[in-house]
Amino acid sequence: MYNQFFGFSEKPFALAASPKYLYLSKSHKAALTFLKYGLVDRSGLILMSGEVGAGKTTLCHYLLGKLKQLNALDVIEVPNTSLVEDTLVKAILQELNIQMEGEESSVTQVRILNEYLLRQQRRDKRVLLVLDEAQSLPDRTLEEIRMISNLQSGEDILLQMLLIGQNELRERIMEPSKTYLAQRIAVSCHLDSLGAAEARPYIEHRLAVAGHADPPTLFTDEAVEAIHAAAGGVPRVMNILCNLSLIYAFADDKKTIDGRIAQEIIRDKAKDGILLSRSGKLLSQHTPAQQEMDDLRERVNRLENHVRKLTRLLSESRGQGREPASTHTA
């Protein structure tokens, strides 16, 4: 409901991982450098870890998009849901659309995969397997990763693998029982949360990509500081707070998000358990004062009026067989 009001071509803080919105913080730049090195160096097993919402998937999509343009790398992305019942090798073959006759044994499946990888090598095509949310992979899949990491032709590794996951993934791999896997990781990187000095550039980058004419003027310093502190610097949580701030400002007919609006958002979201204080502890639930409740009801009423107006215009335009007149749109 706020795109036209603020001059956006699209929502700047959508939660979907879009490579064009990638902001290369110091941590992201370092991770990207390590990932590029691992892929160019033909490292067998690469690990990228980070907190929930740190931008791992976005960074991965950005890098894979660049690599696919070179047409020198076949990328296989296996969804975690495929590994609930199937083996990893079978899931890979399915993603490659390789038909199997009946229920092939695991040995036969590995042979079929190896033959495919050898054909790709002869074509000078490398193959990369990407496993996102790898912290939830079952132990049997981790053992399969160890097994297929042994597929080689001479000194060349036939299948590169990129494991992406939350901090729990790194902890699992470091367990004494997983030494067999830890020793095979050639390149490792970790994504940290955004620092305080990176909060404003991050927000302004997303505003600019979304088409805002003057990003520095939309969020005040007080708002940026409050949002970063409450989110603990986690990009996904910052996106949630920034999006809600835009909704609140739109409802209040304000073109600038100030500290007051940001604090209202933080108080409203604290009860959801996703916000962090400066000390790193979850913010306690806030009991709103009567004035805050009155302000919230007034804001909701204004939003409802906007929705009714849009609905009426849409209904009228359909009845007249034309597009609705422009108004504040989402």
C-alpha positions as CSV (number, residue, x, y, z in Angstrom):
1,M,0.0,0.0,0.0
2,Y,3.0,2.3,0.2
3,N,5.0,2.0,-3.0
4,Q,3.6,5.0,-4.8
5,F,3.4,7.1,-1.6
6,F,7.2,6.7,-1.1
7,G,8.1,6.5,-4.8
8,F,9.2,2.9,-4.9
9,S,9.0,0.7,-8.0
10,E,8.8,-2.3,-5.7
11,K,8.9,-3.2,-2.0
12,P,12.5,-2.5,-0.7
13,F,12.4,-4.9,2.3
14,A,10.7,-8.0,1.0
15,L,12.0,-11.2,2.7
16,A,12.5,-13.2,-0.5
17,A,16.2,-13.7,-1.3
18,S,16.9,-11.4,-4.3
19,P,20.5,-11.1,-5.5
20,K,20.0,-7.5,-6.7
21,Y,19.4,-6.4,-3.1
22,L,22.7,-7.9,-1.9
23,Y,24.6,-5.5,0.2
24,L,28.3,-6.4,0.5
25,S,29.2,-5.7,4.1
26,K,32.7,-6.4,5.2
27,S,31.7,-9.9,6.3
28,H,29.8,-10.6,3.0
29,K,32.8,-9.4,0.9
30,A,35.1,-11.7,2.8
31,A,32.8,-14.6,2.4
32,L,32.3,-13.9,-1.3
33,T,36.1,-13.9,-1.8
34,F,36.5,-17.2,0.0
35,L,33.6,-18.8,-2.1
36,K,35.1,-17.5,-5.3
37,Y,38.5,-18.9,-4.4
38,G,37.1,-22.3,-3.4
39,L,35.2,-22.6,-6.7
40,V,38.1,-21.4,-8.9
41,D,40.6,-23.6,-7.1
42,R,38.2,-26.6,-7.6
43,S,38.1,-27.3,-3.9
44,G,36.0,-30.3,-3.2
45,L,34.0,-29.2,-0.1
46,I,33.1,-25.6,0.8
47,L,31.3,-24.5,3.9
48,M,29.4,-21.2,4.5
49,S,27.8,-20.7,7.8
50,G,26.0,-17.8,9.5
51,E,23.1,-16.7,11.7
52,V,19.5,-17.1,10.7
53,G,18.7,-14.2,8.3
54,A,22.4,-13.1,7.8
55,G,22.1,-13.3,4.0
56,K,23.6,-16.7,3.2
57,T,21.0,-17.7,0.6
58,T,21.1,-14.2,-1.0
59,L,24.9,-14.3,-1.3
60,C,24.7,-17.8,-2.7
61,H,22.1,-16.8,-5.4
62,Y,24.2,-13.8,-6.3
63,L,27.4,-15.9,-6.8
64,L,25.6,-18.7,-8.6
65,G,24.0,-16.2,-11.0
66,K,27.4,-14.8,-11.9
67,L,28.8,-18.3,-12.4
68,K,25.9,-19.5,-14.6
69,Q,26.5,-16.6,-16.9
70,L,29.9,-18.0,-17.6
71,N,28.3,-21.3,-18.7
72,A,31.3,-23.3,-17.4
73,L,29.6,-24.7,-14.3
74,D,26.6,-27.0,-13.9
75,V,24.8,-26.2,-10.6
76,I,22.7,-28.8,-8.8
77,E,20.5,-27.5,-6.0
78,V,18.9,-30.3,-4.0
79,P,16.0,-29.2,-1.7
80,N,16.2,-30.5,1.9
81,T,12.7,-32.0,1.5
82,S,14.1,-34.4,-1.1
83,L,16.4,-35.9,1.5
84,V,13.7,-36.9,4.0
85,E,13.2,-40.3,2.3
86,D,15.7,-40.4,-0.6
87,T,19.4,-40.8,-0.5
88,L,21.5,-37.8,-1.6
89,V,22.8,-39.6,-4.7
90,K,19.3,-40.5,-5.8
91,A,18.1,-36.9,-5.2
92,I,21.0,-35.6,-7.3
93,L,20.2,-38.0,-10.2
94,Q,16.5,-36.8,-10.0
95,E,17.6,-33.2,-10.2
96,L,19.7,-34.1,-13.3
97,N,16.7,-35.8,-14.8
98,I,18.7,-39.0,-15.2
99,Q,16.2,-41.9,-15.6
100,M,16.8,-45.1,-13.7
101,E,15.3,-48.4,-14.4
102,G,13.5,-49.7,-11.3
103,E,15.1,-49.5,-7.8
104,E,18.8,-49.3,-8.5
105,S,21.1,-50.2,-5.7
106,S,23.1,-47.4,-4.0
107,V,26.3,-48.8,-5.6
108,T,24.6,-48.5,-9.1
109,Q,23.4,-45.0,-8.3
110,V,26.9,-43.9,-7.4
111,R,28.2,-45.5,-10.6
112,I,25.6,-43.6,-12.7
113,L,26.5,-40.4,-11.0
114,N,30.2,-41.0,-11.6
115,E,29.7,-41.7,-15.3
116,Y,27.7,-38.4,-15.6
117,L,30.5,-36.4,-13.9
118,L,33.1,-38.0,-16.1
119,R,31.1,-37.0,-19.2
120,Q,31.0,-33.4,-17.9
121,Q,34.7,-33.4,-17.3
122,R,35.4,-34.5,-20.8
123,R,33.3,-31.5,-21.9
124,D,35.3,-29.3,-19.6
125,K,32.2,-28.6,-17.5
126,R,32.5,-28.5,-13.7
127,V,29.6,-29.6,-11.5
128,L,28.7,-27.9,-8.2
129,L,26.2,-29.4,-5.7
130,V,24.6,-26.8,-3.4
131,L,22.9,-27.9,-0.2
132,D,21.2,-25.0,1.6
133,E,19.9,-25.3,5.2
134,A,22.4,-28.0,5.6
135,Q,22.3,-27.9,9.4
136,S,19.2,-30.1,9.3
137,L,20.7,-32.8,7.1
138,P,20.5,-36.2,8.6
139,D,23.7,-38.0,9.6
140,R,23.3,-40.5,6.8
141,T,23.4,-37.6,4.3
142,L,26.6,-36.2,5.8
143,E,28.1,-39.7,5.4
144,E,27.0,-39.7,1.7
145,I,28.7,-36.3,1.3
146,R,31.9,-37.9,2.5
147,M,31.5,-40.8,0.2
148,I,30.8,-38.8,-3.0
149,S,33.6,-36.4,-2.2
150,N,35.9,-39.2,-3.1
151,L,34.7,-39.3,-6.7
152,Q,37.8,-38.2,-8.6
153,S,39.5,-38.6,-12.0
154,G,43.2,-38.6,-11.5
155,E,43.9,-35.5,-9.3
156,D,40.7,-33.8,-10.4
157,I,37.7,-33.7,-8.1
158,L,34.6,-34.4,-10.1
159,L,32.0,-32.9,-7.9
160,Q,32.4,-29.7,-5.9
161,M,30.0,-29.2,-3.0
162,L,28.8,-26.1,-1.2
163,L,27.2,-26.6,2.2
164,I,25.2,-23.6,3.5
165,G,23.8,-23.6,7.0
166,Q,23.3,-21.9,10.3
167,N,25.8,-22.0,13.1
168,E,24.6,-25.4,14.1
169,L,26.0,-26.9,10.9
170,R,29.6,-25.9,11.9
171,E,29.0,-27.2,15.4
172,R,27.8,-30.6,14.0
173,I,30.8,-30.9,11.7
174,M,33.2,-30.2,14.6
175,E,31.8,-33.1,16.6
176,P,34.4,-35.9,17.2
177,S,32.1,-38.3,15.3
178,K,32.2,-36.1,12.2
179,T,36.0,-35.8,11.9
180,Y,35.7,-37.7,8.6
181,L,33.8,-34.7,7.2
182,A,35.6,-31.8,8.9
183,Q,38.9,-33.0,7.4
184,R,37.5,-32.7,3.9
185,I,36.4,-29.1,4.1
186,A,38.9,-27.1,2.0
187,V,37.4,-23.6,2.3
188,S,35.2,-22.2,5.1
189,C,33.6,-18.8,5.7
190,H,31.2,-17.3,8.1
191,L,28.7,-14.5,7.7
192,D,28.4,-12.1,10.7
193,S,25.6,-9.6,11.4
194,L,25.9,-6.1,10.2
195,G,27.9,-3.6,12.3
196,A,26.4,-0.3,13.5
197,A,28.3,1.6,10.8
198,E,26.9,-0.7,8.1
199,A,23.2,-0.3,9.0
200,R,22.5,3.0,7.2
201,P,24.4,2.0,4.0
202,Y,22.4,-1.3,4.0
203,I,19.1,0.4,4.3
204,E,19.9,3.1,1.8
205,H,21.1,0.4,-0.7
206,R,17.8,-1.4,-0.6
207,L,15.9,1.9,-0.9
208,A,17.9,2.9,-3.9
209,V,17.4,-0.5,-5.6
210,A,13.7,-0.1,-5.0
211,G,13.7,3.2,-6.8
212,H,13.6,5.8,-4.0
213,A,14.7,9.2,-5.3
214,D,16.6,10.3,-2.1
215,P,17.4,7.3,0.2
216,P,19.3,9.2,2.8
217,T,16.3,11.3,3.7
218,L,13.8,8.5,4.4
219,F,15.1,7.1,7.7
220,T,16.6,9.4,10.4
221,D,19.7,8.5,12.3
222,E,17.7,7.8,15.4
223,A,15.5,5.3,13.5
224,V,18.4,3.5,11.9
225,E,20.2,3.2,15.2
226,A,17.1,1.8,17.0
227,I,16.3,-0.6,14.2
228,H,19.9,-2.0,14.0
229,A,20.1,-2.3,17.8
230,A,16.7,-4.1,18.1
231,A,17.6,-6.5,15.2
232,G,21.0,-7.2,16.5
233,G,22.3,-6.3,13.0
234,V,20.6,-9.3,11.4
235,P,19.6,-8.2,7.9
236,R,16.3,-10.2,7.8
237,V,15.1,-8.8,11.1
238,M,16.1,-5.3,10.0
239,N,14.0,-5.8,6.8
240,I,11.0,-6.8,8.9
241,L,11.3,-3.6,11.1
242,C,12.0,-1.3,8.1
243,N,9.0,-2.7,6.2
244,L,6.7,-2.2,9.2
245,S,8.1,1.3,9.7
246,L,7.1,2.2,6.1
247,I,3.6,0.9,6.8
248,Y,3.3,2.9,10.0
249,A,4.6,6.1,8.3
250,F,2.3,5.6,5.3
251,A,-0.7,5.2,7.7
252,D,0.4,8.4,9.5
253,D,0.9,10.2,6.1
254,K,4.6,10.9,6.9
255,K,7.4,10.8,4.4
256,T,10.1,10.3,7.0
257,I,10.6,7.4,9.5
258,D,11.9,8.9,12.7
259,G,12.9,7.5,16.0
260,R,9.4,7.6,17.4
261,I,8.0,5.4,14.6
262,A,10.9,3.0,14.9
263,Q,10.4,2.7,18.7
264,E,6.7,2.0,18.2
265,I,7.6,-0.8,15.7
266,I,10.1,-2.3,18.1
267,R,7.7,-2.3,21.0
268,D,5.0,-3.9,18.8
269,K,7.4,-6.7,17.6
270,A,9.2,-7.4,20.9
271,K,6.4,-9.8,21.9
272,D,7.2,-11.9,18.8
273,G,10.6,-12.8,20.3
274,I,12.7,-11.9,17.3
275,L,14.3,-8.7,18.6
276,L,17.6,-8.1,20.4
277,S,18.6,-5.4,22.9
278,R,22.0,-3.8,22.9
279,S,23.1,-6.4,25.4
280,G,22.1,-9.2,23.0
281,K,19.1,-10.3,25.2
282,L,15.6,-10.5,23.9
283,L,13.6,-7.4,24.5
284,S,10.9,-7.9,27.1
285,Q,7.3,-7.6,26.2
286,H,6.1,-4.0,26.5
287,T,2.7,-3.1,28.1
288,P,1.4,-0.3,26.0
289,A,0.1,2.9,27.5
290,Q,-3.4,4.1,26.7
291,Q,-2.1,6.8,24.3
292,E,-0.1,4.2,22.4
293,M,-3.3,2.0,22.1
294,D,-5.2,5.0,20.8
295,D,-2.5,5.9,18.3
296,L,-2.5,2.3,17.1
297,R,-6.3,2.2,16.6
298,E,-6.1,5.4,14.7
299,R,-3.4,4.1,12.4
300,V,-5.3,0.9,11.8
301,N,-8.4,2.9,10.9
302,R,-6.4,5.0,8.4
303,L,-5.0,1.8,6.8
304,E,-8.5,0.3,6.6
305,N,-9.7,3.5,4.9
306,H,-6.9,3.2,2.3
307,V,-7.9,-0.5,1.7
308,R,-11.6,0.4,1.3
309,K,-10.6,3.2,-1.2
310,L,-8.5,0.8,-3.2
311,T,-11.3,-1.8,-3.2
312,R,-13.8,0.7,-4.4
313,L,-11.6,2.0,-7.2
314,L,-10.9,-1.5,-8.3
315,S,-14.5,-2.4,-8.4
316,E,-15.4,0.7,-10.3
317,S,-12.7,0.2,-12.9
318,R,-13.7,-3.4,-13.5
319,G,-17.3,-2.2,-14.0
320,Q,-16.1,0.3,-16.6
321,G,-13.6,-2.0,-18.2
322,R,-10.5,0.1,-17.4
323,E,-7.5,0.2,-15.1
324,P,-8.1,1.8,-11.7
325,A,-6.9,5.4,-11.1
326,S,-3.6,5.7,-9.5
327,T,-3.5,5.9,-5.7
328,H,-1.2,4.6,-2.9
329,T,-0.4,1.0,-4.0
330,A,1.5,-1.8,-2.5
